[in-house]
Amino acid sequence: MANTPKPAAPKPSAGTSSSSVNVSMAIIVIPLLFVISILIYMYVFGDGSHFEGHTNSGKPLPGDYFGQVYKGGIIVPILMTMFLTVITFVIERLLTITKAKGKGSTVNFVRKIKLSLAANNLDGAIRDCDAQKGSVANIVRAGLTRYKAVSATHDMDKDQKLESIQKDIEEASALELPMLERNLVILATIASVATLFGLLGTVLGMIRSFAALSQEGGSGAE
Protein backbone atom coordinates (compact mmCIF):
# COMPACT_ATOMS: atom_id res chain seq x y z
CA MET A 1 0.00 0.00 0.00
CA ALA A 2 1.52 3.31 -1.11
CA ASN A 3 2.13 5.93 1.46
CA THR A 4 -0.05 8.96 0.94
CA PRO A 5 1.94 12.20 1.04
CA LYS A 6 1.25 14.38 4.03
CA PRO A 7 -0.04 17.85 3.32
CA ALA A 8 2.54 20.54 3.71
CA ALA A 9 2.29 22.69 6.77
CA PRO A 10 0.82 26.08 5.97
CA LYS A 11 3.34 28.87 5.78
CA PRO A 12 2.80 31.80 8.09
CA SER A 13 1.45 34.77 6.21
CA ALA A 14 3.31 38.05 6.01
CA GLY A 15 0.63 39.76 8.04
CA THR A 16 0.95 37.20 10.84
CA SER A 17 4.72 37.55 11.05
CA SER A 18 4.44 41.32 10.94
CA SER A 19 1.89 41.29 13.77
CA SER A 20 4.21 39.19 15.93
CA VAL A 21 7.07 41.61 15.20
CA ASN A 22 4.82 44.54 16.13
CA VAL A 23 3.82 42.91 19.42
CA SER A 24 7.38 41.94 20.36
CA MET A 25 8.67 45.41 19.52
CA ALA A 26 5.90 47.10 21.54
CA ILE A 27 6.52 44.78 24.51
CA ILE A 28 10.15 45.89 24.61
CA VAL A 29 9.86 49.56 23.66
CA ILE A 30 6.84 50.72 25.68
CA PRO A 31 7.98 49.38 29.11
CA LEU A 32 11.46 50.76 28.45
CA LEU A 33 10.03 54.19 27.66
CA PHE A 34 7.83 53.97 30.77
CA VAL A 35 10.91 53.37 32.93
CA ILE A 36 12.67 56.32 31.26
CA SER A 37 9.61 58.50 31.87
CA ILE A 38 9.53 57.57 35.57
CA LEU A 39 13.23 58.39 35.91
CA ILE A 40 12.72 61.78 34.24
CA TYR A 41 9.69 62.42 36.44
CA MET A 42 11.53 61.59 39.65
CA TYR A 43 15.01 62.99 39.03
CA VAL A 44 14.37 65.87 36.61
CA PHE A 45 10.91 67.22 37.39
CA GLY A 46 11.15 66.10 41.02
CA ASP A 47 14.56 67.60 41.69
CA GLY A 48 14.60 69.65 44.87
CA SER A 49 15.86 72.76 43.07
CA HIS A 50 12.37 73.28 41.64
CA PHE A 51 10.65 73.48 45.04
CA GLU A 52 10.59 75.58 48.17
CA GLY A 53 12.81 74.13 50.86
CA HIS A 54 14.75 72.19 48.20
CA THR A 55 12.48 69.15 48.58
CA ASN A 56 9.77 67.96 46.21
CA SER A 57 7.34 67.75 49.11
CA GLY A 58 7.22 71.55 49.17
CA LYS A 59 5.46 73.94 46.85
CA PRO A 60 6.90 74.56 43.37
CA LEU A 61 8.89 77.75 42.96
CA PRO A 62 6.96 80.58 41.27
CA GLY A 63 7.23 80.22 37.50
CA ASP A 64 9.02 76.84 37.70
CA TYR A 65 7.16 74.61 35.27
CA PHE A 66 9.16 71.50 36.13
CA GLY A 67 7.97 71.63 39.71
CA GLN A 68 4.39 72.29 38.63
CA VAL A 69 4.46 69.35 36.24
CA TYR A 70 5.83 67.12 39.00
CA LYS A 71 2.82 67.93 41.16
CA GLY A 72 0.62 66.39 38.46
CA GLY A 73 1.27 62.98 40.00
CA ILE A 74 1.47 59.53 38.42
CA ILE A 75 -0.47 60.69 35.36
CA VAL A 76 2.63 62.64 34.24
CA PRO A 77 4.94 59.64 33.51
CA ILE A 78 2.06 57.89 31.75
CA LEU A 79 1.55 60.85 29.43
CA MET A 80 5.32 61.12 28.95
CA THR A 81 5.45 57.45 28.00
CA MET A 82 2.79 58.00 25.35
CA PHE A 83 4.63 61.06 24.04
CA LEU A 84 7.98 59.25 23.83
CA THR A 85 6.29 56.23 22.22
CA VAL A 86 4.77 58.40 19.52
CA ILE A 87 8.11 60.10 18.86
CA THR A 88 9.89 56.73 18.70
CA PHE A 89 7.45 55.11 16.29
CA VAL A 90 7.14 58.22 14.12
CA ILE A 91 10.91 58.20 13.63
CA GLU A 92 10.78 54.45 12.92
CA ARG A 93 8.01 54.99 10.36
CA LEU A 94 9.92 57.79 8.63
CA LEU A 95 13.03 55.63 8.32
CA THR A 96 11.03 52.65 7.05
CA ILE A 97 9.06 54.64 4.48
CA THR A 98 12.21 56.38 3.30
CA LYS A 99 13.86 53.00 2.84
CA ALA A 100 10.78 51.65 1.06
CA LYS A 101 10.95 54.44 -1.53
CA GLY A 102 14.26 53.11 -2.75
CA LYS A 103 17.52 54.82 -3.66
CA GLY A 104 16.20 57.34 -6.16
CA SER A 105 13.06 59.20 -7.11
CA THR A 106 10.03 56.96 -7.56
CA VAL A 107 8.77 59.15 -10.42
CA ASN A 108 12.06 58.81 -12.31
CA PHE A 109 12.07 55.07 -11.62
CA VAL A 110 8.59 54.62 -13.11
CA ARG A 111 9.64 56.71 -16.11
CA LYS A 112 12.66 54.47 -16.68
CA ILE A 113 10.50 51.34 -16.48
CA LYS A 114 8.07 52.76 -19.04
CA LEU A 115 10.88 53.66 -21.42
CA SER A 116 12.49 50.22 -21.08
CA LEU A 117 9.18 48.44 -21.69
CA ALA A 118 8.41 50.71 -24.65
CA ALA A 119 11.76 49.68 -26.13
CA ASN A 120 10.97 46.02 -25.35
CA ASN A 121 13.99 45.94 -23.04
CA LEU A 122 12.66 43.68 -20.29
CA ASP A 123 16.08 42.84 -18.89
CA GLY A 124 16.89 46.54 -18.65
CA ALA A 125 13.67 47.16 -16.70
CA ILE A 126 14.58 44.37 -14.27
CA ARG A 127 18.05 45.87 -13.82
CA ASP A 128 16.44 49.23 -13.07
CA CYS A 129 14.40 47.51 -10.33
CA ASP A 130 17.54 45.96 -8.86
CA ALA A 131 19.24 49.36 -8.84
CA GLN A 132 16.25 51.19 -7.34
CA LYS A 133 15.46 48.71 -4.55
CA GLY A 134 12.62 49.50 -2.15
CA SER A 135 9.05 48.21 -1.95
CA VAL A 136 7.83 49.66 -5.28
CA ALA A 137 10.81 48.23 -7.14
CA ASN A 138 10.36 44.81 -5.53
CA ILE A 139 6.70 44.64 -6.57
CA VAL A 140 7.43 45.80 -10.12
CA ARG A 141 10.33 43.36 -10.38
CA ALA A 142 8.10 40.46 -9.33
CA GLY A 143 5.65 41.31 -12.10
CA LEU A 144 8.37 41.75 -14.73
CA THR A 145 10.13 38.54 -13.75
CA ARG A 146 6.90 36.56 -13.97
CA TYR A 147 6.05 38.21 -17.30
CA LYS A 148 9.44 37.16 -18.66
CA ALA A 149 8.85 33.60 -17.47
CA VAL A 150 5.33 33.23 -18.92
CA SER A 151 6.35 34.87 -22.20
CA ALA A 152 8.71 31.98 -22.89
CA THR A 153 6.03 29.30 -22.42
CA HIS A 154 3.34 28.29 -24.90
CA ASP A 155 1.31 26.08 -22.54
CA MET A 156 -0.76 29.00 -21.20
CA ASP A 157 -3.24 31.23 -22.93
CA LYS A 158 -3.34 34.99 -22.51
CA ASP A 159 -5.77 34.98 -19.58
CA GLN A 160 -3.74 32.40 -17.69
CA LYS A 161 -0.58 34.42 -18.20
CA LEU A 162 -2.25 37.59 -16.92
CA GLU A 163 -3.62 35.71 -13.92
CA SER A 164 -0.17 34.31 -13.14
CA ILE A 165 1.45 37.74 -13.36
CA GLN A 166 -1.26 39.29 -11.21
CA LYS A 167 -0.84 36.55 -8.60
CA ASP A 168 2.91 37.22 -8.33
CA ILE A 169 2.31 40.97 -7.98
CA GLU A 170 -0.26 40.37 -5.24
CA GLU A 171 2.10 38.05 -3.38
CA ALA A 172 4.91 40.62 -3.60
CA SER A 173 2.54 43.33 -2.36
CA ALA A 174 1.44 41.11 0.54
CA LEU A 175 5.09 40.83 1.60
CA GLU A 176 5.77 44.58 1.39
CA LEU A 177 2.57 46.06 2.85
CA PRO A 178 2.95 44.71 6.43
CA MET A 179 6.30 46.48 6.71
CA LEU A 180 4.72 49.77 5.59
CA GLU A 181 1.75 49.38 7.97
CA ARG A 182 3.80 48.32 10.99
CA ASN A 183 3.12 50.19 14.28
CA LEU A 184 0.33 52.29 12.77
CA VAL A 185 -2.18 50.58 15.08
CA ILE A 186 -0.09 51.58 18.10
CA LEU A 187 0.05 55.20 16.94
CA ALA A 188 -3.69 55.29 16.32
CA THR A 189 -4.40 53.76 19.74
CA ILE A 190 -2.18 56.27 21.52
CA ALA A 191 -3.80 59.14 19.62
CA SER A 192 -7.16 58.11 21.10
CA VAL A 193 -6.05 57.06 24.60
CA ALA A 194 -3.75 60.05 25.23
CA THR A 195 -6.69 62.45 25.02
CA LEU A 196 -8.57 60.46 27.66
CA PHE A 197 -5.56 60.42 29.98
CA GLY A 198 -5.15 64.15 29.47
CA LEU A 199 -8.76 64.69 30.52
CA LEU A 200 -8.20 62.40 33.50
CA GLY A 201 -5.24 64.53 34.57
CA THR A 202 -7.36 67.66 34.23
CA VAL A 203 -10.09 66.17 36.42
CA LEU A 204 -7.58 65.07 39.07
CA GLY A 205 -6.05 68.53 39.07
CA MET A 206 -9.46 70.15 39.56
CA ILE A 207 -10.25 67.79 42.44
CA ARG A 208 -6.95 68.67 44.15
CA SER A 209 -7.56 72.37 43.60
CA PHE A 210 -11.04 72.25 45.14
CA ALA A 211 -9.71 70.18 48.04
CA ALA A 212 -6.96 72.75 48.68
CA LEU A 213 -9.47 75.59 48.50
CA SER A 214 -11.79 73.87 50.97
CA GLN A 215 -8.93 73.32 53.42
CA GLU A 216 -7.86 76.97 53.20
CA GLY A 217 -11.45 78.06 53.69
CA GLY A 218 -11.83 75.83 56.76
CA SER A 219 -8.61 77.08 58.35
CA GLY A 220 -9.61 80.69 57.68
CA ALA A 221 -12.99 80.20 59.40
CA GLU A 222 -11.28 79.14 62.61
LUMLUMNU-781515 format. One line per 3 residues: number of its first residue (from 0); their letters; for each residue x, y, z of C-alpha. Coordinates in pm, 1 decimal. Layout:
<kolgus>
NUM) a) X Y Z; ...
</kolgus>
This chain:
<kolgus>
0) man) 0.0 0.0 0.0; 151.5 330.6 -110.7; 213.4 592.9 145.6
3) tpk) -4.5 896.0 93.7; 194.2 1219.7 104.4; 124.8 1437.7 403.1
6) paa) -4.1 1784.8 332.4; 254.1 2054.1 370.6; 229.3 2268.8 676.7
9) pkp) 81.8 2608.1 597.1; 333.9 2886.5 577.5; 279.8 3180.5 809.5
12) sag) 144.8 3477.4 621.1; 330.8 3805.3 600.8; 63.1 3975.8 803.5
15) tss) 95.5 3719.9 1083.6; 472.3 3755.1 1105.1; 444.2 4132.4 1094.2
18) ssv) 189.1 4128.5 1376.8; 421.4 3919.3 1593.0; 707.3 4160.7 1519.9
21) nvs) 482.2 4454.1 1613.4; 382.0 4291.2 1942.1; 737.7 4193.9 2036.2
24) mai) 866.6 4541.5 1952.0; 590.4 4709.8 2154.1; 652.0 4477.7 2451.1
27) ivi) 1015.4 4589.2 2461.5; 986.0 4955.6 2365.5; 683.7 5071.9 2568.1
30) pll) 797.7 4937.9 2910.8; 1146.2 5076.3 2845.2; 1003.0 5419.0 2766.3
33) fvi) 783.3 5396.5 3077.0; 1091.4 5337.0 3293.3; 1267.1 5632.4 3126.3
36) sil) 960.6 5849.8 3187.1; 952.9 5757.0 3557.0; 1323.2 5839.4 3591.5
39) iym) 1271.9 6177.6 3423.5; 969.1 6241.7 3643.6; 1153.4 6159.1 3965.5
42) yvf) 1501.2 6299.5 3903.0; 1437.5 6587.3 3661.5; 1091.1 6721.7 3738.6
45) gdg) 1114.6 6610.2 4102.3; 1455.8 6760.3 4168.5; 1459.9 6965.1 4487.3
48) shf) 1585.7 7276.5 4306.6; 1237.3 7328.1 4164.0; 1065.1 7348.2 4504.3
51) egh) 1059.2 7558.5 4816.5; 1281.0 7413.0 5086.3; 1475.0 7218.7 4820.1
54) tns) 1248.3 6914.6 4858.0; 976.9 6796.0 4621.3; 734.2 6774.7 4911.4
57) gkp) 721.9 7155.4 4917.5; 545.7 7394.4 4685.2; 690.3 7455.9 4337.1
60) lpg) 888.6 7774.7 4296.4; 695.6 8057.6 4127.1; 723.1 8021.8 3750.0
63) dyf) 902.2 7684.4 3770.4; 716.0 7461.3 3527.0; 915.9 7150.1 3612.8
66) gqv) 796.5 7163.2 3970.6; 439.5 7229.1 3862.8; 445.6 6934.6 3623.5
69) ykg) 583.1 6711.6 3899.7; 281.7 6792.7 4115.8; 62.1 6639.3 3846.0
72) gii) 127.4 6298.5 4000.1; 146.6 5953.4 3842.0; -47.0 6068.7 3536.3
75) vpi) 262.8 6263.6 3424.2; 494.2 5964.2 3351.1; 205.9 5788.7 3175.1
78) lmt) 155.2 6085.1 2942.6; 531.5 6112.0 2895.3; 544.9 5744.8 2799.7
81) mfl) 278.9 5800.3 2534.9; 462.9 6105.9 2404.0; 797.9 5924.8 2383.0
84) tvi) 629.1 5622.7 2222.0; 476.5 5839.9 1951.7; 811.2 6010.4 1885.9
87) tfv) 989.4 5672.9 1869.7; 745.5 5510.7 1629.0; 713.5 5821.8 1411.7
90) ier) 1091.0 5820.2 1362.6; 1078.2 5445.4 1291.7; 800.7 5499.5 1035.7
93) llt) 992.1 5779.5 862.9; 1302.9 5563.3 832.3; 1102.9 5265.2 705.5
96) itk) 905.7 5463.7 447.7; 1221.3 5638.3 329.5; 1386.1 5299.5 283.5
99) akg) 1077.8 5165.3 106.0; 1095.3 5443.7 -152.9; 1426.0 5310.8 -274.8
102) kgs) 1751.8 5481.8 -365.7; 1619.7 5734.0 -616.0; 1306.4 5920.1 -711.5
105) tvn) 1003.0 5696.3 -756.5; 877.0 5915.4 -1042.2; 1206.5 5881.2 -1230.9
108) fvr) 1206.9 5507.2 -1162.0; 859.1 5461.7 -1310.6; 963.6 5671.1 -1611.0
111) kik) 1266.4 5446.9 -1667.9; 1050.2 5134.4 -1648.0; 807.1 5275.7 -1904.0
114) lsl) 1088.4 5366.3 -2142.1; 1248.7 5021.8 -2107.7; 917.6 4843.9 -2169.3
117) aan) 840.7 5070.7 -2464.8; 1176.0 4968.2 -2612.9; 1097.2 4601.7 -2534.9
120) nld) 1399.4 4594.3 -2303.6; 1265.8 4367.6 -2029.3; 1607.6 4284.4 -1888.7
123) gai) 1689.0 4653.5 -1865.0; 1367.3 4716.2 -1669.9; 1458.0 4437.0 -1426.5
126) rdc) 1805.1 4587.0 -1382.0; 1643.7 4922.6 -1307.0; 1439.9 4751.0 -1033.5
129) daq) 1753.9 4596.3 -885.9; 1923.8 4936.2 -883.7; 1625.3 5119.2 -734.4
132) kgs) 1545.6 4871.0 -454.8; 1261.9 4950.1 -215.0; 904.7 4821.3 -195.4
135) van) 783.0 4965.6 -527.7; 1081.3 4823.2 -714.0; 1035.5 4481.1 -553.4
138) ivr) 670.0 4463.8 -657.1; 743.3 4579.7 -1012.4; 1032.8 4336.2 -1038.3
141) agl) 810.2 4046.0 -933.2; 565.4 4131.5 -1210.4; 837.4 4175.3 -1472.6
144) try) 1013.4 3853.7 -1375.1; 690.3 3656.2 -1396.7; 605.2 3820.5 -1729.5
147) kav) 944.1 3716.3 -1865.8; 885.1 3359.8 -1747.5; 533.4 3323.4 -1891.8
150) sat) 635.1 3487.2 -2220.3; 871.5 3197.7 -2289.3; 602.9 2930.2 -2242.3
153) hdm) 333.5 2828.9 -2490.1; 131.4 2608.4 -2254.0; -75.9 2899.6 -2120.3
156) dkd) -324.3 3122.7 -2292.8; -334.3 3499.2 -2251.3; -577.2 3497.7 -1958.2
159) qkl) -374.1 3240.1 -1769.5; -58.0 3442.4 -1820.5; -225.5 3759.5 -1692.5
162) esi) -362.0 3571.4 -1392.4; -17.3 3430.8 -1313.7; 144.7 3774.3 -1336.2
165) qkd) -126.5 3928.6 -1121.0; -84.0 3655.3 -860.4; 290.7 3721.7 -832.8
168) iee) 230.7 4096.6 -798.2; -26.0 4037.2 -524.0; 210.1 3804.9 -337.5
171) asa) 490.9 4061.6 -359.9; 253.6 4333.1 -235.8; 143.6 4111.4 53.7
174) lel) 508.5 4083.5 159.8; 577.1 4457.9 138.8; 256.6 4606.5 285.4
177) pml) 295.3 4471.4 642.6; 630.3 4648.2 670.9; 472.0 4976.6 559.5
180) ern) 175.2 4937.9 797.3; 379.9 4831.5 1099.4; 312.1 5019.4 1428.3
183) lvi) 32.8 5229.4 1277.2; -217.8 5057.7 1507.8; -8.7 5157.8 1810.3
186) lat) 5.5 5519.9 1694.3; -369.4 5528.9 1632.1; -440.2 5376.5 1973.8
189) ias) -218.4 5626.5 2152.5; -380.2 5913.9 1962.4; -715.5 5811.2 2110.5
192) vat) -605.5 5706.4 2459.5; -375.0 6005.0 2523.5; -669.5 6245.0 2501.8
195) lfg) -857.0 6046.3 2765.7; -555.8 6041.9 2998.4; -514.8 6415.3 2947.3
198) llg) -876.4 6469.2 3052.0; -819.9 6239.9 3350.0; -523.8 6453.3 3457.5
201) tvl) -736.2 6765.7 3423.2; -1009.4 6616.6 3641.7; -758.3 6506.5 3907.0
204) gmi) -604.6 6853.2 3906.9; -945.9 7015.0 3955.6; -1024.9 6778.6 4244.2
207) rsf) -695.5 6866.8 4415.0; -756.3 7237.1 4359.6; -1103.9 7224.6 4513.9
210) aal) -970.8 7017.5 4804.4; -695.8 7274.6 4868.1; -947.2 7559.5 4850.3
213) sqe) -1179.5 7386.8 5097.3; -892.5 7332.3 5342.2; -786.0 7696.8 5319.9
216) ggs) -1144.8 7806.5 5369.0; -1182.6 7583.0 5676.1; -860.9 7708.0 5835.1
219) gae) -960.8 8069.1 5768.3; -1298.7 8019.6 5939.7; -1127.6 7913.6 6260.6
</kolgus>
